[in-house]
Amino acid sequence: MIIALAQVKMDFSMESNYQKSVQMIMEAAHCGADIVCFPEVQLTPFFPKYQNINATPFVSRLDDAYVSGICATCQTNSIHAAVNFYMQEDGK
């Protein structure tokens, strides 16, 4: 098994971070990796280090476009990804 580690500088744009993630998945697959592992808070900056920041805008759900896009990218490129999103479940 070949494991790729993704170290990506995340910013406050979830769309930009999503695009970076997709590129890293495709690059890892192209290099022959079986799985690519992402750092914590993949679609957002590491906002716990910022005081008094509202994390609500950074929450993902299983049915949102970012999650399904990552799944589709993995499926298309025959690779697995260990992703780290802030997820909303049962309203929490």
MDAnalysis code that builds the backbone (N, CA, C; Angstrom):
import MDAnalysis as mda
import numpy as np

u = mda.Universe.empty(276, n_residues=92, atom_resindex=np.repeat(np.arange(92), 3), trajectory=True)
u.add_TopologyAttr("name", ["N", "CA", "C"] * 92)
u.add_TopologyAttr("resid", np.arange(1, 93))
u.add_TopologyAttr("resname", ["MET", "ILE", "ILE", "ALA", "LEU", "ALA", "GLN", "VAL", "LYS", "MET", "ASP", "PHE", "SER", "MET", "GLU", "SER", "ASN", "TYR", "GLN", "LYS", "SER", "VAL", "GLN", "MET", "ILE", "MET", "GLU", "ALA", "ALA", "HIS", "CYS", "GLY", "ALA", "ASP", "ILE", "VAL", "CYS", "PHE", "PRO", "GLU", "VAL", "GLN", "LEU", "THR", "PRO", "PHE", "PHE", "PRO", "LYS", "TYR", "GLN", "ASN", "ILE", "ASN", "ALA", "THR", "PRO", "PHE", "VAL", "SER", "ARG", "LEU", "ASP", "ASP", "ALA", "TYR", "VAL", "SER", "GLY", "ILE", "CYS", "ALA", "THR", "CYS", "GLN", "THR", "ASN", "SER", "ILE", "HIS", "ALA", "ALA", "VAL", "ASN", "PHE", "TYR", "MET", "GLN", "GLU", "ASP", "GLY", "LYS"])
u.atoms.positions = np.array([
    [0.846, -1.182, 0.000],
    [0.000, 0.000, 0.000],
    [0.887, 1.239, 0.000],
    [0.555, 2.177, -0.861],
    [1.276, 3.443, -0.935],
    [0.405, 4.532, -0.316],
    [0.956, 5.228, 0.668],
    [0.227, 6.271, 1.392],
    [0.829, 7.627, 1.035],
    [-0.039, 8.549, 0.624],
    [0.394, 9.920, 0.351],
    [-0.081, 10.802, 1.502],
    [0.755, 11.728, 1.911],
    [0.403, 12.679, 2.958],
    [0.267, 14.056, 2.328],
    [-0.863, 14.685, 2.543],
    [-1.122, 16.003, 1.960],
    [-0.920, 17.073, 3.031],
    [-0.024, 17.978, 2.773],
    [0.165, 19.123, 3.656],
    [-0.157, 20.356, 2.833],
    [-1.275, 20.970, 3.150],
    [-1.794, 22.065, 2.341],
    [-2.039, 23.274, 3.220],
    [-1.618, 24.439, 2.770],
    [-1.936, 25.662, 3.503],
    [-3.385, 26.033, 3.199],
    [-4.217, 25.983, 4.209],
    [-5.633, 26.283, 4.043],
    [-5.888, 27.757, 4.340],
    [-6.863, 28.312, 3.643],
    [-7.249, 29.697, 3.899],
    [-8.718, 29.730, 4.308],
    [-9.318, 30.887, 4.348],
    [-10.696, 31.008, 4.823],
    [-11.742, 30.727, 3.748],
    [-11.336, 30.378, 2.539],
    [-12.269, 30.048, 1.462],
    [-12.426, 28.531, 1.366],
    [-13.608, 28.035, 1.705],
    [-13.847, 26.597, 1.602],
    [-13.722, 26.132, 0.154],
    [-14.160, 26.942, -0.794],
    [-14.070, 26.569, -2.206],
    [-12.610, 26.429, -2.634],
    [-11.788, 27.375, -2.269],
    [-10.369, 27.312, -2.601],
    [-9.721, 26.081, -1.969],
    [-10.036, 25.813, -0.729],
    [-9.474, 24.656, -0.029],
    [-9.972, 23.349, -0.629],
    [-11.217, 23.340, -1.054],
    [-11.772, 22.167, -1.741],
    [-10.999, 21.906, -3.041],
    [-10.778, 22.964, -3.813],
    [-10.047, 22.810, -5.076],
    [-8.621, 22.302, -4.826],
    [-7.975, 22.812, -3.786],
    [-6.637, 22.319, -3.419],
    [-6.694, 20.830, -3.067],
    [-7.721, 20.444, -2.336],
    [-7.880, 19.044, -1.932],
    [-8.070, 18.140, -3.141],
    [-8.912, 18.563, -4.064],
    [-9.158, 17.780, -5.280],
    [-7.854, 17.606, -6.058],
    [-7.088, 18.681, -6.189],
    [-5.814, 18.603, -6.899],
    [-4.850, 17.641, -6.209],
    [-4.811, 17.692, -4.884],
    [-3.920, 16.799, -4.136],
    [-4.343, 15.334, -4.290],
    [-5.635, 15.082, -4.321],
    [-6.136, 13.715, -4.521],
    [-5.710, 13.210, -5.894],
    [-5.910, 14.036, -6.914],
    [-5.546, 13.627, -8.267],
    [-4.038, 13.433, -8.412],
    [-3.251, 14.300, -7.784],
    [-1.795, 14.176, -7.840],
    [-1.333, 12.904, -7.145],
    [-1.908, 12.616, -5.989],
    [-1.541, 11.400, -5.259],
    [-1.894, 10.152, -6.070],
    [-3.056, 10.163, -6.693],
    [-3.463, 9.030, -7.525],
    [-2.517, 8.869, -8.710],
    [-2.164, 9.983, -9.328],
    [-1.240, 9.961, -10.469],
    [0.123, 9.381, -10.070],
    [0.519, 9.600, -8.829],
    [1.807, 9.093, -8.328],
    [1.704, 7.660, -7.820],
    [0.518, 7.067, -7.915],
    [0.361, 5.666, -7.549],
    [-0.067, 5.397, -6.126],
    [-0.473, 6.427, -5.400],
    [-0.906, 6.223, -4.009],
    [-2.235, 5.480, -3.962],
    [-2.397, 4.696, -2.914],
    [-3.661, 4.005, -2.663],
    [-4.577, 4.845, -1.785],
    [-3.964, 5.677, -0.952],
    [-4.722, 6.542, -0.041],
    [-3.948, 7.839, 0.159],
    [-4.668, 8.931, 0.291],
    [-4.059, 10.215, 0.622],
    [-4.680, 10.692, 1.933],
    [-3.839, 11.070, 2.866],
    [-4.288, 11.503, 4.186],
    [-4.104, 13.013, 4.315],
    [-5.163, 13.676, 4.728],
    [-5.154, 15.126, 4.881],
    [-5.020, 15.517, 6.349],
    [-4.524, 16.729, 6.607],
    [-4.414, 17.205, 7.988],
    [-5.785, 17.573, 8.541],
    [-5.792, 17.923, 9.811],
    [-7.047, 18.337, 10.426],
    [-7.606, 19.573, 9.734],
    [-8.891, 19.734, 9.824],
    [-9.649, 20.848, 9.241],
    [-9.261, 21.120, 7.788],
    [-9.540, 20.170, 6.965],
    [-9.119, 20.197, 5.574],
    [-9.723, 21.327, 4.745],
    [-10.960, 21.666, 4.934],
    [-11.597, 22.687, 4.095],
    [-11.519, 24.091, 4.680],
    [-10.895, 24.212, 5.821],
    [-10.880, 25.499, 6.510],
    [-9.484, 25.753, 7.081],
    [-9.213, 26.966, 7.476],
    [-7.984, 27.176, 8.220],
    [-8.132, 26.496, 9.584],
    [-7.060, 26.331, 10.296],
    [-7.150, 25.742, 11.631],
    [-7.692, 26.809, 12.578],
    [-9.008, 27.020, 12.495],
    [-9.604, 28.145, 13.215],
    [-9.639, 28.009, 14.727],
    [-9.444, 26.820, 15.328],
    [-9.382, 26.804, 16.794],
    [-8.272, 27.692, 17.363],
    [-7.271, 28.010, 16.556],
    [-6.201, 28.878, 17.067],
    [-6.607, 30.348, 17.085],
    [-7.736, 30.688, 16.461],
    [-8.215, 32.072, 16.452],
    [-9.253, 32.254, 17.545],
    [-9.118, 33.306, 18.319],
    [-10.082, 33.561, 19.388],
    [-11.402, 34.077, 18.818],
    [-12.478, 33.640, 19.431],
    [-13.822, 34.154, 19.164],
    [-14.248, 34.049, 17.706],
    [-13.811, 33.030, 16.991],
    [-14.251, 32.855, 15.606],
    [-15.482, 31.957, 15.581],
    [-16.449, 32.327, 14.772],
    [-17.657, 31.545, 14.601],
    [-17.380, 30.453, 13.576],
    [-17.414, 29.191, 13.982],
    [-17.095, 28.071, 13.101],
    [-18.285, 27.618, 12.262],
    [-19.456, 28.148, 12.509],
    [-20.657, 27.716, 11.805],
    [-20.529, 27.737, 10.288],
    [-19.946, 28.773, 9.674],
    [-19.842, 28.768, 8.207],
    [-18.938, 27.663, 7.649],
    [-18.156, 27.017, 8.496],
    [-17.220, 25.990, 8.038],
    [-17.741, 24.567, 8.208],
    [-18.972, 24.428, 8.643],
    [-19.545, 23.110, 8.904],
    [-19.982, 22.466, 7.592],
    [-19.686, 21.174, 7.441],
    [-20.120, 20.397, 6.279],
    [-21.174, 19.388, 6.715],
    [-21.929, 18.920, 5.732],
    [-22.910, 17.857, 5.956],
    [-22.613, 16.740, 4.956],
    [-23.041, 15.549, 5.253],
    [-22.780, 14.420, 4.361],
    [-23.329, 14.642, 2.956],
    [-24.386, 15.445, 2.840],
    [-25.016, 15.637, 1.534],
    [-24.554, 16.908, 0.813],
    [-23.514, 17.575, 1.297],
    [-23.121, 18.815, 0.617],
    [-22.176, 18.533, -0.550],
    [-21.996, 19.535, -1.388],
    [-21.232, 19.392, -2.630],
    [-19.757, 19.092, -2.374],
    [-19.190, 19.624, -1.302],
    [-17.776, 19.366, -1.024],
    [-17.531, 17.902, -0.692],
    [-18.372, 17.339, 0.128],
    [-18.218, 15.937, 0.515],
    [-18.440, 15.032, -0.697],
    [-19.520, 15.272, -1.444],
    [-19.788, 14.426, -2.608],
    [-18.730, 14.631, -3.693],
    [-18.180, 15.837, -3.799],
    [-17.127, 16.096, -4.777],
    [-15.849, 15.351, -4.451],
    [-15.485, 15.319, -3.181],
    [-14.300, 14.565, -2.761],
    [-14.519, 13.082, -3.030],
    [-15.701, 12.574, -2.711],
    [-16.005, 11.159, -2.966],
    [-15.918, 10.842, -4.453],
    [-16.481, 11.701, -5.287],
    [-16.456, 11.482, -6.735],
    [-15.029, 11.534, -7.276],
    [-14.223, 12.467, -6.772],
    [-12.827, 12.568, -7.211],
    [-12.067, 11.299, -6.854],
    [-12.291, 10.793, -5.662],
    [-11.628, 9.551, -5.246],
    [-12.068, 8.383, -6.123],
    [-13.360, 8.292, -6.368],
    [-13.869, 7.185, -7.173],
    [-13.318, 7.253, -8.595],
    [-13.332, 8.435, -9.188],
    [-12.846, 8.615, -10.553],
    [-11.364, 8.275, -10.672],
    [-10.596, 8.573, -9.619],
    [-9.150, 8.382, -9.644],
    [-8.683, 7.105, -8.932],
    [-9.638, 6.268, -8.528],
    [-9.332, 4.980, -7.885],
    [-8.365, 5.136, -6.713],
    [-8.725, 6.017, -5.805],
    [-7.910, 6.269, -4.624],
    [-8.842, 6.497, -3.432],
    [-8.331, 6.245, -2.247],
    [-9.068, 6.542, -1.014],
    [-8.480, 7.808, -0.412],
    [-9.290, 8.507, 0.378],
    [-8.809, 9.707, 1.060],
    [-9.278, 9.691, 2.504],
    [-8.360, 10.014, 3.400],
    [-8.699, 10.209, 4.806],
    [-8.847, 11.721, 4.974],
    [-10.091, 12.154, 4.992],
    [-10.381, 13.589, 5.029],
    [-10.772, 14.015, 6.436],
    [-10.700, 15.302, 6.672],
    [-11.031, 15.853, 7.982],
    [-11.874, 17.104, 7.811],
    [-13.171, 16.933, 7.937],
    [-14.118, 18.038, 7.825],
    [-14.789, 18.251, 9.176],
    [-15.233, 19.472, 9.432],
    [-16.129, 19.724, 10.551],
    [-17.518, 19.355, 10.075],
    [-18.098, 18.331, 10.684],
    [-19.366, 17.793, 10.205],
    [-20.524, 18.149, 11.138],
    [-21.660, 18.384, 10.508],
    [-22.888, 18.614, 11.261],
    [-23.686, 17.314, 11.241],
    [-24.121, 16.894, 12.421],
    [-24.926, 15.695, 12.539],
    [-26.001, 15.939, 13.584],
    [-27.228, 15.635, 13.232],
    [-28.350, 15.845, 14.135],
    [-28.399, 17.278, 14.652],
    [-28.116, 18.238, 13.774],
    [-28.176, 19.647, 14.142],
    [-27.033, 20.139, 14.995],
    [-26.027, 19.323, 15.213],
    [-24.884, 19.708, 16.056],
    [-23.605, 19.641, 15.257],
])
